[in-house]
Amino acid sequence: MSPSFGVIKRKTSGFFQDRKSSADSVQSVTDKELLEIIENEKKILEKDLSTDLEPIRNSALDCLANLRESAEELEEQEIKVENPQFESLINTSKEILITSIKKESFIGSSDIKNYEDAIKFKNNLELLVNRFGQVGDSHNKILNEFMRKQINKLKNEFDNLSSLLKKVTKVLSVKESQINNCIACKDDLILLKQKLGERKDKGDRLSELMEERQIIDKNIVECKREYEDFKKSDEFLNGLNVSEKINDKKTEIDIFEKNILNRVSNLSRPITKFSYQASKETQGRLATVQNEPLEIFNDSSQYLQLFNELKKHVLEGSIQIKDPEKTIHQIDEIVSSLPSLSTNLKNLKKELIRLESSVNFKNMKHLEDIKMKTEMYEKYRSENISKTQETKESIDELDSASELLKKKIEDKISEITNTKYSILQ
């Protein structure tokens, strides 16, 4: 008889009594120790299973030996048939039955040592019962008519095998769920260990990210301090002063050029009418005045002559416009101011070139490098924050999953061993 479940519990829980809490009767164990408890429990259950199945297996082996012996006896006996036409059919059925028994009546001689062996034994026995049933049913009807005594002997052994299969199934049904619980608990424990290992890796990564953040923050502070210190230096202030003058000069040139554009645009209608009657060469210069007015400063004498021709046509009336006096006044303003305007524009551009050449680009580049370095560290910081948040969320998920799995294992092992355990982490 297999030992009672209570005896098994006492065996498995006795290994770690030194950890037992007198307050709540919960034993604290490591995952390695709990794995030993589960494996030990499974071995005890398997030993009980082997003990229960051993006599059944021996009976099955005896039954198969009897079948082979009966088959040999049947093989030696001759069947007397009154009607010769049935003799061939009867002998064929006899040969098939004998051959099948001799070939199939083996189930393996190895002992049942574990759960896997027990399942294999049950499956093999089930195959034998099904196989003999198929062969026997197809040939017994014929042989029963002529060899009833011998066939009944074989049928009794077949029935014995079927009865033994039922016993095996019953024994397994009792122990199978307990052993499967051990297997499932062991698998869960291995999974928990993996999750705890992953959690440790994530924790180490989080520590690395926190250290990286400190270094990044320190670098950002240093860059900003360097940037502010440099902005207070004489080199920067001087450069800033020059930069402001450059911007002022560019603004002055821009205003100057817009003034010229406005003056020329006021003459767009007279210029267009003049181009209708002008030569191709004159039309080209007129198009330049309209489309690129600032080009007049590159060859002011040529364009002075062009504006004088335009004035002449307006005075002569060959160009019909609404207010000729106003137009003549606008042309005179351009003609009279063009030389001085040309000189002023050249002076402004020379001054701009001089200012730009005085800029210390090395200092400006240094300032830009500091700024770019700061932006780079701020980008690293943003990436670090995202990775840190992702890692924290992963850790929270692992903690939650591990806690649920831990409780599942502790509940299952309590059910298996009737002892409460708490897994140390």
Salt bridges, closest charged atoms under 4 A:
GLU33 OE2 - ARG19 NH2 3.23
GLU39 OE2 - LYS186 NZ 3.45
GLU46 OE2 - LYS42 NZ 2.71
ASP48 OD2 - LYS175 NZ 3.93
GLU54 OE2 - ARG57 NH2 3.19
GLU73 OE1 - LYS153 NZ 3.42
GLU75 OE1 - LYS102 NZ 2.53
GLU104 OE2 - ARG131 NE 3.76
ASP111 OD1 - ARG57 NH2 3.07
ASP159 OD2 - LYS155 NZ 3.48
ASP188 OD2 - LYS408 NZ 3.30
ASP204 OD2 - LYS200 NZ 3.23
GLU208 OE1 - ARG205 NH1 3.23
GLU212 OE2 - ARG205 NH1 3.58
ASP217 OD1 - ARG381 NE 2.63
GLU226 OE2 - HIS366 NE2 3.56
ASP229 OD2 - ARG225 NH1 3.31
GLU252 OE1 - LYS249 NZ 3.48
ASP254 OD2 - LYS258 NZ 3.45
GLU281 OE2 - ARG285 NH1 3.30
ASP332 OD1 - LYS311 NZ 2.84
GLU333 OE2 - HIS329 NE2 3.33
GLU351 OE2 - ARG354 NH2 2.56
GLU356 OE2 - LYS250 NZ 3.91
ASP369 OD2 - LYS365 NZ 3.14
GLU378 OE2 - LYS224 NZ 3.79
ASP399 OD1 - ARG199 NE 2.87
GLU410 OE2 - LYS406 NZ 2.86
ASP411 OD2 - LYS407 NZ 2.91
GLU415 OE1 - LYS412 NZ 3.80
